[in-house]
Amino acid sequence: MWKFLIALGPILLSGCAKVNIDRASMPTLTEGRSVDIGKDSSASVGSIMYSEYSYYASKIAVTRAAFSTSILFSKIAIPAGSQLLQAAVDGALAYCTIRPAYFAVGESRSVCLFDTRGAGIFDQFYIVDTLSTIRYDASVPYRVEEASSDSGGYKNELLYQGIAGDVIKISYREYTNNLARPAFQQDLSYTLHRISPTEISFRGANIVVADADNNRIRYRVMSGFSSH
């Protein structure tokens, strides 16, 4: 996806708008852990107890519905779920398609969309690399989310899954490169001690559980994962 940054910006031709990819869309390193070591914490059923992560990502817009229209003998087609990179078009905030969305005889181009009302709906669009600054009407709902790059990265996490009798249920998930889908997952079980704290150890991570039920778990992370 990041090859598009080179192809799109900056673009400047006589009489056309200037398009610059915004710094917020450039991949930046995100790393850390979800809770501090040695600090009392809690998690509800189905949520993350502890995670460690290091990956490059950026903010993108994702269209929530398809959009298509015609301009003379050309066509605009943006499928639902399309990813758009944040950009500045003549200084105005826009999101530009990574793949071509403008199609005419013998050519195809990217399209930049604007949310002029800040309502979560793109209401205007501009065709990149044309000898015009004209904006056309649009109606494309969207959301903004984080997207990881295709290069290396990882995220390891432990999720609380409740208890069954005196057994604590936890899921371990390991993500590498593609952080949208776990590369490895394992279900874990630990006996809950009602009188003394329960200790959970997995892949170097050590967690001391104060108490747990089918709604919430209270604990303290004593050490993180030993390797990734």
C-alpha atoms as a printed R data frame, in Angstrom:
    type eleno elety resid chain resno       x       y       z
1   ATOM     1    CA   MET     A     1   0.000   0.000   0.000
2   ATOM     2    CA   TRP     A     2   2.823   2.397   0.795
3   ATOM     3    CA   LYS     A     3   4.014   2.410  -2.858
4   ATOM     4    CA   PHE     A     4   0.980   4.588  -3.513
5   ATOM     5    CA   LEU     A     5   2.577   7.367  -1.456
6   ATOM     6    CA   ILE     A     6   5.298   7.714  -4.053
7   ATOM     7    CA   ALA     A     7   2.869   7.550  -6.964
8   ATOM     8    CA   LEU     A     8   0.397  10.108  -5.632
9   ATOM     9    CA   GLY     A     9   2.177  12.852  -3.837
10  ATOM    10    CA   PRO     A    10   3.068  15.470  -4.385
11  ATOM    11    CA   ILE     A    11   1.308  15.979  -7.767
12  ATOM    12    CA   LEU     A    12   1.301  19.405  -9.402
13  ATOM    13    CA   LEU     A    13   0.423  20.269 -12.996
14  ATOM    14    CA   SER     A    14  -0.443  23.597 -14.545
15  ATOM    15    CA   GLY     A    15  -4.028  24.479 -13.690
16  ATOM    16    CA   CYS     A    16  -4.681  21.454 -11.482
17  ATOM    17    CA   ALA     A    17  -4.893  21.069  -7.724
18  ATOM    18    CA   LYS     A    18  -1.841  20.266  -5.644
19  ATOM    19    CA   VAL     A    19  -2.103  16.940  -3.798
20  ATOM    20    CA   ASN     A    20   0.191  16.131  -0.883
21  ATOM    21    CA   ILE     A    21  -0.036  13.015   1.245
22  ATOM    22    CA   ASP     A    22  -0.570  14.138   4.837
23  ATOM    23    CA   ARG     A    23   2.062  13.257   7.435
24  ATOM    24    CA   ALA     A    24  -0.663  11.517   9.453
25  ATOM    25    CA   SER     A    25  -0.932   8.933   6.664
26  ATOM    26    CA   MET     A    26   2.766   8.086   6.684
27  ATOM    27    CA   PRO     A    27   3.466   4.839   8.586
28  ATOM    28    CA   THR     A    28   4.738   5.475  12.104
29  ATOM    29    CA   LEU     A    29   5.999   3.069  14.748
30  ATOM    30    CA   THR     A    30   3.486   2.040  17.394
31  ATOM    31    CA   GLU     A    31   4.902   0.012  20.263
32  ATOM    32    CA   GLY     A    32   4.374  -0.644  23.954
33  ATOM    33    CA   ARG     A    33   2.162  -2.674  26.279
34  ATOM    34    CA   SER     A    34  -1.502  -2.370  27.240
35  ATOM    35    CA   VAL     A    35  -0.947  -2.171  31.025
36  ATOM    36    CA   ASP     A    36   2.013  -1.228  33.182
37  ATOM    37    CA   ILE     A    37   4.112  -3.890  34.875
38  ATOM    38    CA   GLY     A    38   3.349  -4.112  38.600
39  ATOM    39    CA   LYS     A    39   0.145  -2.053  38.403
40  ATOM    40    CA   ASP     A    40  -3.264  -3.291  39.601
41  ATOM    41    CA   SER     A    41  -5.510  -3.813  36.580
42  ATOM    42    CA   SER     A    42  -8.855  -5.304  35.628
43  ATOM    43    CA   ALA     A    43 -10.518  -6.626  32.467
44  ATOM    44    CA   SER     A    44 -14.043  -7.645  31.549
45  ATOM    45    CA   VAL     A    45 -14.936 -10.936  29.844
46  ATOM    46    CA   GLY     A    46 -13.861 -10.911  26.204
47  ATOM    47    CA   SER     A    47 -11.405  -8.022  26.611
48  ATOM    48    CA   ILE     A    48  -7.607  -7.907  26.587
49  ATOM    49    CA   MET     A    49  -5.854  -8.550  29.902
50  ATOM    50    CA   TYR     A    50  -2.367  -7.857  28.604
51  ATOM    51    CA   SER     A    51  -0.724  -7.192  25.241
52  ATOM    52    CA   GLU     A    52   2.645  -6.193  23.818
53  ATOM    53    CA   TYR     A    53   3.016  -4.747  20.333
54  ATOM    54    CA   SER     A    54   5.415  -3.180  17.859
55  ATOM    55    CA   TYR     A    55   4.341  -2.339  14.310
56  ATOM    56    CA   TYR     A    56   4.157   0.425  11.715
57  ATOM    57    CA   ALA     A    57   0.707   1.789  10.975
58  ATOM    58    CA   SER     A    58  -1.167   4.843   9.762
59  ATOM    59    CA   LYS     A    59  -4.667   6.317   9.800
60  ATOM    60    CA   ILE     A    60  -6.828   5.606   6.760
61  ATOM    61    CA   ALA     A    61 -10.452   6.113   5.748
62  ATOM    62    CA   VAL     A    62 -12.563   3.127   4.744
63  ATOM    63    CA   THR     A    63 -15.712   3.593   2.669
64  ATOM    64    CA   ARG     A    64 -18.813   2.085   4.272
65  ATOM    65    CA   ALA     A    65 -20.826   1.964   1.028
66  ATOM    66    CA   ALA     A    66 -20.108   1.816  -2.674
67  ATOM    67    CA   PHE     A    67 -20.212   4.975  -4.783
68  ATOM    68    CA   SER     A    68 -20.490   5.326  -8.554
69  ATOM    69    CA   THR     A    69 -21.374   8.095 -10.974
70  ATOM    70    CA   SER     A    70 -20.701   9.189 -14.544
71  ATOM    71    CA   ILE     A    71 -19.122  12.365 -15.923
72  ATOM    72    CA   LEU     A    72 -19.610  12.687 -19.675
73  ATOM    73    CA   PHE     A    73 -17.908   9.567 -21.104
74  ATOM    74    CA   SER     A    74 -16.040   8.673 -17.919
75  ATOM    75    CA   LYS     A    75 -17.033   6.714 -14.811
76  ATOM    76    CA   ILE     A    76 -16.284   6.983 -11.092
77  ATOM    77    CA   ALA     A    77 -16.415   3.689  -9.187
78  ATOM    78    CA   ILE     A    78 -15.405   3.320  -5.517
79  ATOM    79    CA   PRO     A    79 -16.332  -0.051  -3.951
80  ATOM    80    CA   ALA     A    80 -17.476  -0.405  -0.357
81  ATOM    81    CA   GLY     A    81 -14.531  -1.148   1.932
82  ATOM    82    CA   SER     A    82 -12.053   0.854  -0.166
83  ATOM    83    CA   GLN     A    83  -9.050   2.198   1.744
84  ATOM    84    CA   LEU     A    84  -8.182   5.877   1.271
85  ATOM    85    CA   LEU     A    85  -5.055   7.730   2.369
86  ATOM    86    CA   GLN     A    86  -5.265  11.082   4.131
87  ATOM    87    CA   ALA     A    87  -4.041  13.949   1.962
88  ATOM    88    CA   ALA     A    88  -4.107  17.700   1.512
89  ATOM    89    CA   VAL     A    89  -5.605  18.988  -1.737
90  ATOM    90    CA   ASP     A    90  -4.799  22.688  -2.139
91  ATOM    91    CA   GLY     A    91  -4.544  22.767   1.653
92  ATOM    92    CA   ALA     A    92  -7.924  21.110   2.272
93  ATOM    93    CA   LEU     A    93  -8.223  17.790   4.130
94  ATOM    94    CA   ALA     A    94  -9.080  14.910   1.798
95  ATOM    95    CA   TYR     A    95  -8.786  11.146   1.524
96  ATOM    96    CA   CYS     A    96  -7.517   9.691  -1.766
97  ATOM    97    CA   THR     A    97  -8.160   6.250  -3.224
98  ATOM    98    CA   ILE     A    98  -5.170   3.917  -3.328
99  ATOM    99    CA   ARG     A    99  -6.402   2.242  -6.506
100 ATOM   100    CA   PRO     A   100  -7.789   4.063  -9.558
101 ATOM   101    CA   ALA     A   101 -11.429   5.111  -9.198
102 ATOM   102    CA   TYR     A   102 -11.789   7.296 -12.301
103 ATOM   103    CA   PHE     A   103 -12.049   5.438 -15.603
104 ATOM   104    CA   ALA     A   104 -12.145   6.887 -19.119
105 ATOM   105    CA   VAL     A   105 -11.043   5.594 -22.503
106 ATOM   106    CA   GLY     A   106  -7.359   4.716 -22.221
107 ATOM   107    CA   GLU     A   107  -6.825   6.154 -18.730
108 ATOM   108    CA   SER     A   108  -7.547   5.662 -15.054
109 ATOM   109    CA   ARG     A   109  -6.812   7.912 -12.072
110 ATOM   110    CA   SER     A   110  -7.178   8.148  -8.336
111 ATOM   111    CA   VAL     A   111  -9.913  10.219  -6.743
112 ATOM   112    CA   CYS     A   112  -9.729  12.381  -3.613
113 ATOM   113    CA   LEU     A   113 -12.835  12.792  -1.449
114 ATOM   114    CA   PHE     A   114 -13.813  15.560   0.989
115 ATOM   115    CA   ASP     A   115 -16.066  15.655   4.035
116 ATOM   116    CA   THR     A   116 -16.824  19.378   4.032
117 ATOM   117    CA   ARG     A   117 -19.426  19.117   6.807
118 ATOM   118    CA   GLY     A   118 -17.464  16.817   9.124
119 ATOM   119    CA   ALA     A   119 -20.454  14.477   9.204
120 ATOM   120    CA   GLY     A   120 -18.698  11.183   8.447
121 ATOM   121    CA   ILE     A   121 -19.876  11.334   4.824
122 ATOM   122    CA   PHE     A   122 -17.731  12.354   1.856
123 ATOM   123    CA   ASP     A   123 -19.839  14.933   0.007
124 ATOM   124    CA   GLN     A   124 -17.373  16.030  -2.697
125 ATOM   125    CA   PHE     A   125 -14.653  14.454  -4.822
126 ATOM   126    CA   TYR     A   126 -11.790  15.608  -7.039
127 ATOM   127    CA   ILE     A   127 -10.143  13.663  -9.866
128 ATOM   128    CA   VAL     A   128  -6.367  13.580  -9.351
129 ATOM   129    CA   ASP     A   129  -4.006  14.802 -12.077
130 ATOM   130    CA   THR     A   130  -6.572  16.669 -14.156
131 ATOM   131    CA   LEU     A   131  -6.229  20.171 -15.584
132 ATOM   132    CA   SER     A   132  -9.015  21.427 -13.335
133 ATOM   133    CA   THR     A   133  -9.765  22.104  -9.678
134 ATOM   134    CA   ILE     A   134 -13.453  21.185 -10.040
135 ATOM   135    CA   ARG     A   135 -15.050  19.235  -7.205
136 ATOM   136    CA   TYR     A   136 -18.070  17.051  -7.911
137 ATOM   137    CA   ASP     A   137 -20.902  16.039  -5.576
138 ATOM   138    CA   ALA     A   138 -20.695  12.728  -3.729
139 ATOM   139    CA   SER     A   139 -22.364  10.833  -0.905
140 ATOM   140    CA   VAL     A   140 -20.044   8.215   0.594
141 ATOM   141    CA   PRO     A   141 -20.222   7.258   4.301
142 ATOM   142    CA   TYR     A   142 -16.855   6.279   5.790
143 ATOM   143    CA   ARG     A   143 -14.964   5.487   8.962
144 ATOM   144    CA   VAL     A   144 -11.381   6.234  10.017
145 ATOM   145    CA   GLU     A   145  -9.246   3.381  11.331
146 ATOM   146    CA   GLU     A   146  -5.655   2.275  11.838
147 ATOM   147    CA   ALA     A   147  -3.976   0.128   9.190
148 ATOM   148    CA   SER     A   148  -0.698  -1.704   9.682
149 ATOM   149    CA   SER     A   149   1.941  -1.789   6.966
150 ATOM   150    CA   ASP     A   150   2.898  -4.997   5.176
151 ATOM   151    CA   SER     A   151   6.381  -4.949   6.707
152 ATOM   152    CA   GLY     A   152   7.385  -6.676   9.931
153 ATOM   153    CA   GLY     A   153   5.628  -6.216  13.223
154 ATOM   154    CA   TYR     A   154   3.994  -8.174  16.018
155 ATOM   155    CA   LYS     A   155   1.263  -8.085  18.633
156 ATOM   156    CA   ASN     A   156   0.847 -10.658  21.404
157 ATOM   157    CA   GLU     A   157  -2.165 -10.596  23.725
158 ATOM   158    CA   LEU     A   158  -3.969 -12.469  26.480
159 ATOM   159    CA   LEU     A   159  -7.784 -12.203  26.562
160 ATOM   160    CA   TYR     A   160  -9.995 -13.004  29.539
161 ATOM   161    CA   GLN     A   161 -12.712 -15.546  28.669
162 ATOM   162    CA   GLY     A   162 -14.381 -15.977  32.083
163 ATOM   163    CA   ILE     A   163 -14.407 -18.921  34.489
164 ATOM   164    CA   ALA     A   164 -15.946 -22.383  34.536
165 ATOM   165    CA   GLY     A   165 -16.236 -23.592  38.100
166 ATOM   166    CA   ASP     A   166 -12.774 -22.979  39.525
167 ATOM   167    CA   VAL     A   167 -11.031 -22.750  36.155
168 ATOM   168    CA   ILE     A   168  -9.947 -19.435  34.632
169 ATOM   169    CA   LYS     A   169 -10.259 -19.374  30.835
170 ATOM   170    CA   ILE     A   170  -7.753 -17.265  28.853
171 ATOM   171    CA   SER     A   171  -6.961 -17.039  25.133
172 ATOM   172    CA   TYR     A   172  -3.521 -16.216  23.754
173 ATOM   173    CA   ARG     A   173  -3.313 -14.572  20.326
174 ATOM   174    CA   GLU     A   174  -0.175 -13.875  18.337
175 ATOM   175    CA   TYR     A   175  -0.126 -11.550  15.341
176 ATOM   176    CA   THR     A   176   2.786 -11.132  12.916
177 ATOM   177    CA   ASN     A   177   2.916  -8.857   9.849
178 ATOM   178    CA   ASN     A   178  -0.845  -8.928   9.140
179 ATOM   179    CA   LEU     A   179  -2.236  -7.597  12.412
180 ATOM   180    CA   ALA     A   180  -5.852  -7.986  11.319
181 ATOM   181    CA   ARG     A   181  -5.819 -11.761  11.798
182 ATOM   182    CA   PRO     A   182  -3.942 -13.839  14.404
183 ATOM   183    CA   ALA     A   183  -1.211 -16.108  13.050
184 ATOM   184    CA   PHE     A   184  -1.447 -18.302  16.151
185 ATOM   185    CA   GLN     A   185  -4.061 -18.798  18.856
186 ATOM   186    CA   GLN     A   186  -4.169 -21.006  21.940
187 ATOM   187    CA   ASP     A   187  -6.754 -21.508  24.692
188 ATOM   188    CA   LEU     A   188  -5.379 -21.651  28.237
189 ATOM   189    CA   SER     A   189  -6.837 -22.863  31.562
190 ATOM   190    CA   TYR     A   190  -5.677 -22.137  35.117
191 ATOM   191    CA   THR     A   191  -7.101 -23.270  38.448
192 ATOM   192    CA   LEU     A   192  -8.496 -20.357  40.457
193 ATOM   193    CA   HIS     A   193  -7.369 -20.375  44.106
194 ATOM   194    CA   ARG     A   194 -10.087 -18.911  46.281
195 ATOM   195    CA   ILE     A   195  -7.929 -18.327  49.370
196 ATOM   196    CA   SER     A   196  -4.573 -17.216  47.927
197 ATOM   197    CA   PRO     A   197  -3.750 -15.306  44.713
198 ATOM   198    CA   THR     A   198  -3.658 -17.320  41.487
199 ATOM   199    CA   GLU     A   199  -0.498 -17.183  39.372
200 ATOM   200    CA   ILE     A   200  -0.680 -17.321  35.578
201 ATOM   201    CA   SER     A   201   2.492 -17.889  33.577
202 ATOM   202    CA   PHE     A   202   2.739 -18.190  29.804
203 ATOM   203    CA   ARG     A   203   5.660 -17.505  27.451
204 ATOM   204    CA   GLY     A   204   7.475 -15.513  30.097
205 ATOM   205    CA   ALA     A   205   4.479 -13.383  31.044
206 ATOM   206    CA   ASN     A   206   3.595 -13.679  34.719
207 ATOM   207    CA   ILE     A   207   0.262 -12.469  36.085
208 ATOM   208    CA   VAL     A   208  -1.022 -12.652  39.654
209 ATOM   209    CA   VAL     A   209  -4.830 -12.825  39.845
210 ATOM   210    CA   ALA     A   210  -6.518 -11.296  42.899
211 ATOM   211    CA   ASP     A   211 -10.044 -12.501  42.056
212 ATOM   212    CA   ALA     A   212 -12.181 -13.412  39.052
213 ATOM   213    CA   ASP     A   213 -15.769 -14.156  38.097
214 ATOM   214    CA   ASN     A   214 -17.733 -14.380  34.858
215 ATOM   215    CA   ASN     A   215 -17.901 -10.593  34.578
216 ATOM   216    CA   ARG     A   216 -14.431  -9.332  35.453
217 ATOM   217    CA   ILE     A   217 -10.927 -10.301  36.518
218 ATOM   218    CA   ARG     A   218  -8.617  -8.258  38.800
219 ATOM   219    CA   TYR     A   219  -4.882  -8.866  38.467
220 ATOM   220    CA   ARG     A   220  -1.346  -7.503  38.371
221 ATOM   221    CA   VAL     A   221   1.140  -8.182  35.551
222 ATOM   222    CA   MET     A   222   4.517  -8.997  37.108
223 ATOM   223    CA   SER     A   223   6.520  -9.556  33.897
224 ATOM   224    CA   GLY     A   224   5.961  -9.397  30.129
225 ATOM   225    CA   PHE     A   225   6.466 -11.926  27.354
226 ATOM   226    CA   SER     A   226  10.030 -13.206  27.116
227 ATOM   227    CA   SER     A   227  10.232 -13.272  23.292
228 ATOM   228    CA   HIS     A   228   8.256 -12.463  20.129
